[in-house]
Amino acid sequence: MSPQASADRTQLTGHFTYAGWEESALGNRPDGTYPRLAHAAVTNAFSGGIEAADTICEYTIVYSTEKTGTFTGMELLEGSVDGRRGTFAVEERGSFDERGSVRCTFEVVPGSGTGELTGLRGTGAFTHEPGQPSVPYTFDYDFG
């Protein structure tokens, strides 16, 4: 995807797919009791402006009901951003609803960029709708 410059930031777009999802309940809450906590270990594969295969992602999830809730997570991406190679981490915050829609924003963890991504700063977002084979994202970034 071609980048678009906006003020001092560049916006990239692309898609990612879940390559793996392993979820487990946390605590000793009886089945059907809410709210409840869960942990998910996830592997994603990014393409487009961000190229990163087999990311490492860990989520803590709060289920308000069987199908609704919120999550926070950290994801480590090794690959490239707009052709620059390195590694960086993002902090994620999101929610999901009864229809299965997921909305999430993310921000580069300050100081986490390595290699050609040293000094990377940025924010992004994605929305996943049920039935989509991959998840579209946007990412606005610069270097500090």
N, CA and C of each residue as an Amber inpcrd file, in Angstrom:
protein
   432
   0.8340000  -1.1700000   0.0000000   0.0000000   0.0000000   0.0000000
   0.8860000   1.2420000   0.0000000   0.4950000   2.2440000  -0.7200000
   1.3220000   3.4450000  -0.7880000   1.0420000   4.3520000   0.4040000
   2.0930000   4.9430000   0.9660000   1.9180000   5.8100000   2.1220000
   1.3640000   7.1660000   1.7110000   0.6580000   7.8090000   2.6230000
   0.1670000   9.1580000   2.4300000   0.7730000  10.0310000   3.5150000
   1.4090000  11.1440000   3.1390000   1.9880000  12.0600000   4.1200000
   0.8860000  12.9730000   4.6500000   0.8510000  13.1940000   5.9530000
  -0.1270000  14.0600000   6.5870000   0.5920000  14.8450000   7.6720000
   0.7340000  16.1680000   7.4700000   1.4980000  17.0210000   8.3820000
   2.8990000  16.4230000   8.5120000   3.2930000  16.0360000   9.7290000
   4.6120000  15.4410000   9.9330000   4.5550000  13.9280000  10.0010000
   3.3920000  13.3560000   9.8640000   3.2210000  11.9090000   9.9800000
   2.8890000  11.2980000   8.6220000   3.2570000  10.0330000   8.4800000
   2.9250000   9.2680000   7.2850000   1.8800000   8.2340000   7.6720000
   0.8490000   8.0680000   6.8450000  -0.1710000   7.0590000   7.1190000
   0.0190000   5.8620000   6.1980000   0.0490000   4.6910000   6.8040000
   0.1410000   3.4330000   6.0740000  -1.1470000   2.6490000   6.2840000
  -1.4450000   1.7740000   5.3330000  -2.5780000   0.8760000   5.4720000
  -2.1330000  -0.5350000   5.1160000  -2.9310000  -1.4820000   5.4720000
  -2.6460000  -2.8730000   5.1570000  -3.6570000  -3.7760000   5.8220000
  -3.3100000  -5.0420000   5.9450000  -4.1690000  -6.0510000   6.5640000
  -3.3200000  -6.9710000   7.4380000  -3.9720000  -7.6180000   8.3920000
  -3.3120000  -8.6970000   9.1150000  -4.2900000  -9.8430000   9.2860000
  -3.7410000 -11.0130000   9.5020000  -4.5510000 -12.2000000   9.7620000
  -4.0760000 -12.8450000  11.0580000  -5.0200000 -13.4820000  11.7410000
  -4.6770000 -14.2470000  12.9350000  -4.0450000 -15.5490000  12.4850000
  -2.8050000 -15.7660000  12.8630000  -2.1340000 -17.0210000  12.5180000
  -2.2950000 -18.0430000  13.6330000  -2.6740000 -17.5860000  14.8260000
  -2.8860000 -18.4820000  15.9580000  -3.5730000 -17.7430000  17.0910000
  -4.4430000 -18.4340000  17.8310000  -5.1620000 -17.8300000  18.9660000
  -5.3710000 -18.9120000  20.0060000  -4.7450000 -18.7580000  21.1750000
  -4.9280000 -19.6900000  22.2880000  -5.4040000 -18.9040000  23.4880000
  -6.6150000 -19.1930000  23.9510000  -7.2260000 -18.4400000  25.0400000
  -7.4870000 -19.3490000  26.2310000  -7.2860000 -18.7940000  27.4350000
  -7.5740000 -19.5460000  28.6570000  -8.2020000 -18.6190000  29.6850000
  -9.1190000 -19.1690000  30.4820000  -9.7800000 -18.4120000  31.5440000
  -8.7980000 -18.1770000  32.6850000  -8.9610000 -17.0630000  33.3780000
  -8.1320000 -16.7380000  34.5380000  -9.0070000 -16.7460000  35.7850000
  -8.4820000 -17.2500000  36.8820000  -9.2200000 -17.2740000  38.1390000
 -10.1450000 -18.4690000  38.2360000 -10.8940000 -18.5000000  39.3250000
 -11.7840000 -19.6340000  39.6080000 -13.2520000 -19.2260000  39.5610000
 -13.6330000 -18.4100000  38.6030000 -15.0290000 -17.9830000  38.4870000
 -15.8700000 -19.1350000  37.9460000 -17.0410000 -19.3570000  38.5200000
 -17.9210000 -20.4140000  37.9970000 -18.3330000 -20.0990000  36.5570000
 -18.5280000 -21.1260000  35.7530000 -18.9730000 -20.9280000  34.3730000
 -20.2400000 -20.0930000  34.3430000 -20.3240000 -19.1760000  33.3810000
 -21.5080000 -18.3390000  33.2310000 -21.5350000 -17.1410000  34.1560000
 -20.4760000 -16.9270000  34.9640000 -20.4110000 -15.7910000  35.8720000
 -19.6040000 -14.6720000  35.2150000 -20.1500000 -13.4570000  35.2560000
 -19.4720000 -12.3020000  34.6500000 -19.4370000 -11.1630000  35.6330000
 -18.4610000 -10.2920000  35.5370000 -17.3750000 -10.3050000  34.5560000
 -16.3790000 -11.4250000  34.8590000 -15.6220000 -11.8010000  33.8180000
 -14.5640000 -12.7880000  34.0060000 -13.3540000 -12.3860000  33.1770000
 -12.1970000 -12.8670000  33.6010000 -10.9360000 -12.5510000  32.9350000
 -10.4500000 -13.7350000  32.1140000  -9.7480000 -13.4030000  31.0380000
  -9.1170000 -14.4380000  30.2130000  -7.7920000 -13.8960000  29.6950000
  -6.9590000 -14.8050000  29.2570000  -5.6710000 -14.4590000  28.6560000
  -5.6460000 -15.1070000  27.2780000  -5.1280000 -14.3790000  26.2830000
  -4.9850000 -14.9540000  24.9450000  -3.5670000 -14.7190000  24.4460000
  -2.9530000 -15.7750000  23.9510000  -1.6600000 -15.6960000  23.2720000
  -1.9670000 -15.7930000  21.7830000  -1.5710000 -14.7600000  21.0450000
  -1.9800000 -14.6220000  19.6440000  -0.7590000 -14.4400000  18.7610000
  -0.8340000 -14.9830000  17.5610000   0.1780000 -14.7610000  16.5390000
  -0.5240000 -14.1410000  15.3390000   0.0150000 -13.0320000  14.8360000
  -0.5610000 -12.3500000  13.6800000   0.4550000 -12.2880000  12.5500000
  -0.0440000 -12.0690000  11.3450000   0.8060000 -11.8620000  10.1720000
   0.3330000 -10.5810000   9.4810000   1.2090000  -9.5590000   9.4380000
   0.8850000  -8.2580000   8.8490000   1.4160000  -8.1560000   7.4290000
   0.6320000  -7.4890000   6.5640000   1.0780000  -7.1700000   5.2130000
   0.6290000  -5.7440000   4.8840000   1.2550000  -5.1600000   3.8710000
   0.9610000  -3.7820000   3.5090000   2.0680000  -2.8800000   4.0000000
   1.7070000  -1.7430000   4.5810000   2.7050000  -0.8000000   5.0880000
   3.5730000  -1.3680000   6.1810000   2.9810000  -2.2350000   7.0030000
   3.7300000  -2.9970000   8.0090000   3.8450000  -4.4220000   7.4840000
   5.0630000  -4.9300000   7.4070000   5.3060000  -6.3200000   7.0090000
   5.9120000  -7.0280000   8.2070000   5.1760000  -7.9780000   8.7780000
   5.6730000  -8.7170000   9.9440000   4.9500000 -10.0520000  10.0260000
   5.6970000 -11.1230000   9.9140000   5.1190000 -12.4640000  10.0310000
   5.3240000 -12.9650000  11.4540000   4.3710000 -13.7210000  11.9500000
   4.5000000 -14.3750000  13.2580000   4.8220000 -13.4060000  14.3870000
   3.9930000 -12.3790000  14.5570000   4.1800000 -11.4680000  15.6770000
   3.9000000 -12.2080000  16.9780000   4.3200000 -11.6170000  18.0800000
   4.0400000 -12.1550000  19.4070000   3.0850000 -11.1770000  20.0710000
   1.9030000 -11.6520000  20.4710000   0.8890000 -10.7750000  21.0470000
   0.2520000 -11.4600000  22.2520000   0.0890000 -10.7090000  23.3300000
  -0.5320000 -11.2140000  24.5500000  -1.6560000 -10.2640000  24.9470000
  -2.8690000 -10.7980000  25.1200000  -4.0270000  -9.9980000  25.5270000
  -4.5250000 -10.4300000  26.8990000  -4.9910000  -9.4530000  27.6810000
  -5.8050000  -9.7020000  28.8560000  -7.2020000  -9.2290000  28.4800000
  -8.1860000 -10.0990000  28.6610000  -9.5450000  -9.8430000  28.2060000
 -10.4860000  -9.8230000  29.4070000 -11.4090000  -8.8510000  29.4240000
 -12.4850000  -8.8240000  30.4130000 -13.7820000  -9.0690000  29.6490000
 -14.4070000 -10.2120000  29.9220000 -15.7140000 -10.5120000  29.3400000
 -16.7790000  -9.9250000  30.2520000 -17.5930000  -8.9870000  29.7290000
 -18.7310000  -8.4360000  30.4780000 -19.9150000  -9.3810000  30.3920000
 -20.0560000 -10.0140000  29.2190000 -21.0430000 -11.0570000  28.9760000
 -20.3280000 -12.1290000  28.1690000 -21.0430000 -13.1410000  27.7350000
 -20.4280000 -14.2080000  26.9410000 -19.8100000 -13.6780000  25.6440000
 -20.3970000 -12.6040000  25.0730000 -19.9550000 -12.1260000  23.7640000
 -19.4840000 -10.6780000  23.7340000 -19.4270000  -9.9830000  24.8730000
 -18.9980000  -8.5830000  24.8880000 -17.8790000  -8.3860000  25.8940000
 -17.0510000  -7.3820000  25.6400000 -15.9950000  -7.0860000  26.5910000
 -14.9580000  -6.1390000  26.0470000 -13.8570000  -6.0600000  26.7910000
 -12.7370000  -5.1980000  26.4300000 -11.4410000  -5.9870000  26.5750000
 -10.3850000  -5.4410000  25.9710000  -9.0910000  -6.1030000  26.0790000
  -7.9690000  -5.0750000  26.0230000  -6.8410000  -5.4530000  26.6020000
  -5.5970000  -4.7110000  26.4650000  -4.5280000  -5.7220000  26.0870000
  -3.5040000  -5.2430000  25.4060000  -2.4610000  -6.1730000  25.0190000
  -1.1870000  -5.4900000  24.5890000  -0.1660000  -6.3050000  24.4440000
   1.1250000  -5.8740000  23.9260000   1.4820000  -6.8010000  22.7820000
   2.0310000  -6.1960000  21.7100000   2.4060000  -6.9910000  20.5420000
   3.8030000  -6.5960000  20.0960000   4.6260000  -7.5820000  19.8180000
   5.9950000  -7.3800000  19.3410000   6.0370000  -7.7410000  17.8610000
   6.4430000  -6.7730000  17.0400000   6.4870000  -6.9640000  15.5930000
   7.9230000  -6.8730000  15.1170000   8.3650000  -7.8710000  14.3660000
   9.6950000  -7.8750000  13.7640000   9.5060000  -7.9500000  12.2570000
  10.0220000  -6.9520000  11.5490000   9.8370000  -6.9140000  10.1000000
  10.1830000  -5.5480000   9.5670000   9.1950000  -4.8920000   8.9180000
   9.4700000  -3.5730000   8.3510000   8.2440000  -2.6790000   8.4240000
   8.5190000  -1.3750000   8.4580000   7.5050000  -0.3400000   8.3640000
   7.9060000   0.5280000   7.1840000   7.0790000   0.5390000   6.1560000
   7.3470000   1.3460000   4.9590000   8.7500000   1.0700000   4.4060000
   9.1830000  -0.2050000   4.4670000  10.4620000  -0.6230000   3.9190000
  11.6450000  -0.5380000   4.8700000  11.4670000   0.0640000   6.0490000
  12.5420000   0.1590000   7.0460000  12.4580000  -1.0440000   7.9760000
  13.5630000  -1.7690000   8.1370000  13.5730000  -3.0050000   8.9100000
  13.9330000  -2.7800000  10.3780000  13.3350000  -3.6060000  11.2400000
  13.6300000  -3.5620000  12.6670000  12.5250000  -4.2330000  13.4570000
  12.5070000  -3.9350000  14.7370000  11.5280000  -4.4960000  15.6600000
  10.9160000  -3.3530000  16.4530000   9.6350000  -3.4850000  16.8070000
   9.0000000  -2.5120000  17.6960000   7.8160000  -3.1750000  18.3850000
   7.3470000  -2.5480000  19.4580000   6.2140000  -3.0710000  20.2170000
   5.0870000  -2.0490000  20.1960000   3.8470000  -2.5540000  20.2520000
   2.6840000  -1.6790000  20.3580000   1.8380000  -2.1100000  21.5490000
   1.2050000  -1.1180000  22.1730000   0.2280000  -1.3530000  23.2340000
  -1.1480000  -1.2090000  22.6010000  -2.0470000  -2.1600000  22.8770000
  -3.3600000  -2.1860000  22.2480000  -4.4770000  -2.0950000  23.2800000
  -5.5770000  -1.4170000  22.8930000  -6.7870000  -1.3290000  23.7140000
  -7.9820000  -1.4650000  22.7940000  -8.9190000  -2.3240000  23.1670000
 -10.0630000  -2.5020000  22.2890000 -11.2800000  -3.0640000  22.9800000
 -12.3190000  -3.2840000  22.1640000 -13.5750000  -3.8360000  22.6620000
 -14.1970000  -4.7150000  21.5820000 -15.1210000  -5.5560000  22.0150000
 -15.8520000  -6.4050000  21.0790000 -17.3060000  -6.4510000  21.5180000
 -18.1970000  -6.6090000  20.5070000 -19.6280000  -6.5600000  20.7960000
 -20.3210000  -7.8750000  20.4440000 -21.6270000  -7.9390000  20.6920000
 -22.4000000  -9.1650000  20.4930000 -22.4040000  -9.6430000  19.0550000
 -22.2370000  -8.7400000  18.0880000 -22.2070000  -9.1270000  16.6770000
 -20.8840000  -9.7720000  16.2880000 -19.8440000  -9.5900000  17.1380000
 -18.5260000 -10.1120000  16.8120000 -17.5970000  -9.0630000  16.2330000
 -18.0380000  -7.7980000  16.2170000 -17.1760000  -6.7030000  15.7480000
 -16.1250000  -6.3900000  16.7990000 -14.9000000  -6.1590000  16.3510000
 -13.7960000  -5.8110000  17.2410000 -13.2440000  -4.4670000  16.8040000
 -13.0760000  -3.5440000  17.7630000 -12.4810000  -2.2420000  17.4850000
 -11.2730000  -2.0760000  18.3970000 -10.1670000  -1.6010000  17.8290000
  -8.9410000  -1.5090000  18.6040000  -8.1100000  -0.3210000  18.1490000
  -7.4790000   0.3540000  19.1070000  -6.4620000   1.3600000  18.8130000
  -5.1460000   0.8510000  19.3790000  -4.0420000   1.2930000  18.7790000
  -2.7430000   0.8800000  19.2850000  -1.7390000   2.0090000  19.1480000
  -0.6930000   1.9410000  19.9780000   0.3480000   2.9770000  20.0060000
   1.7030000   2.3080000  20.1730000   2.6850000   2.8110000  19.4410000
   4.0460000   2.2930000  19.5700000   4.5410000   2.5610000  20.9930000
   5.1040000   1.5510000  21.6250000   5.6900000   1.7100000  22.9550000
   6.9470000   2.5640000  22.8050000   7.0210000   3.7130000  23.5050000
   8.1850000   4.6010000  23.3640000   9.5000000   3.8670000  23.6260000
  10.4710000   4.0840000  22.7330000  11.8010000   3.5060000  22.8900000
  11.9240000   2.0560000  22.4490000  10.8560000   1.4730000  21.9000000
  10.9110000   0.0520000  21.5490000  11.4670000  -0.2200000  20.1510000
  11.6040000   0.7860000  19.3110000  12.0890000   0.5730000  17.9520000
  13.5740000   0.2270000  17.9160000  13.9270000  -0.7480000  17.0570000
  15.3280000  -1.1300000  16.8790000  15.6800000  -1.0660000  15.4000000
  16.9810000  -1.1590000  15.0990000  17.4280000  -1.1460000  13.7050000
  17.0180000   0.1410000  13.0180000  16.5010000   0.0240000  11.8080000
  16.0590000   1.2010000  11.0620000  14.7650000   1.7960000  11.6180000
  14.1880000   1.1660000  12.6410000  12.9690000   1.6720000  13.2800000
  13.2550000   2.3590000  14.6100000  14.5170000   2.6030000  14.9180000
  14.8750000   3.3290000  16.1300000  14.2300000   4.7100000  16.0700000
  13.5660000   5.1070000  17.1540000  12.8950000   6.4030000  17.2150000
  11.4810000   6.3930000  16.6690000  10.9790000   5.2210000  16.2560000
   9.6270000   5.1220000  15.7030000   8.5900000   5.5490000  16.7310000
   7.6690000   6.3990000  16.2910000   6.5020000   6.7940000  17.0800000
   5.2870000   6.6030000  16.1870000   4.1670000   6.2170000  16.7610000
   2.9980000   6.0830000  15.9170000   1.7800000   5.5550000  16.6380000
   0.6400000   5.7490000  15.9800000  -0.6390000   5.2540000  16.4690000
  -1.3850000   4.6110000  15.3080000  -2.2530000   3.6920000  15.6450000
  -3.0200000   3.0290000  14.6090000  -4.3460000   2.5280000  15.1420000
  -5.0870000   1.9140000  14.2330000  -6.3970000   1.3790000  14.6000000
  -6.7940000   0.2800000  13.6280000  -7.6780000  -0.5800000  14.1090000
  -8.2960000  -1.5550000  13.2220000  -9.7060000  -1.8550000  13.7060000
 -10.5370000  -2.2640000  12.7600000 -11.8840000  -2.7420000  13.0430000
 -12.0590000  -4.0420000  12.2850000 -12.4750000  -5.0750000  12.9930000
 -12.7240000  -6.3680000  12.3680000 -14.2160000  -6.6490000  12.4380000
 -14.8060000  -6.9450000  11.2910000 -16.2090000  -7.3240000  11.2260000
 -16.3000000  -8.8260000  10.9840000 -17.3260000  -9.4680000  11.5320000
 -17.4750000 -10.9230000  11.3470000 -17.4440000 -11.2940000   9.8630000
 -16.7540000 -12.3810000   9.5700000 -16.6930000 -12.8840000   8.2070000
 -15.5480000 -12.3500000   7.3660000 -14.8500000 -11.3220000   7.8480000
 -13.7100000 -10.8000000   7.0940000 -12.5590000 -11.7950000   7.1720000
 -11.9310000 -12.1310000   6.0310000 -10.8090000 -13.0640000   6.0670000
  -9.5350000 -12.4400000   6.6370000  -9.4290000 -11.1050000   6.5670000
  -8.2870000 -10.4080000   7.1550000  -8.7790000  -9.0870000   7.7260000
  -7.9570000  -8.4770000   8.5510000  -8.3490000  -7.2720000   9.2830000
  -7.6110000  -6.0630000   8.7070000  -8.3280000  -5.0510000   8.2040000
  -7.6570000  -3.8490000   7.7000000  -7.1900000  -2.9680000   8.8650000
  -6.0180000  -2.3370000   8.6990000  -5.5110000  -1.4290000   9.7250000
  -5.0260000  -0.1330000   9.0750000  -4.9270000   0.9060000   9.8980000
  -4.2490000   2.1470000   9.5210000  -3.1610000   2.3810000  10.5560000
  -2.0800000   3.0350000  10.1430000  -0.9590000   3.3090000  11.0440000
  -0.3330000   4.6290000  10.6450000  -0.3560000   5.6140000  11.5490000
   0.2550000   6.9210000  11.3480000   1.5410000   6.9670000  12.1420000
   2.6600000   7.2900000  11.4800000   3.9310000   7.2320000  12.1830000
   4.8670000   8.3560000  11.7660000   5.8860000   8.5510000  12.6060000
   7.0230000   9.4180000  12.3130000   8.1840000   8.9250000  13.1430000
   9.2970000   9.6360000  13.0660000  10.4710000   9.2880000  13.8530000
  10.8550000  10.4830000  14.7080000  11.0450000  10.2190000  16.0140000
  11.3610000  11.3020000  16.9470000  12.8270000  11.4720000  17.1480000
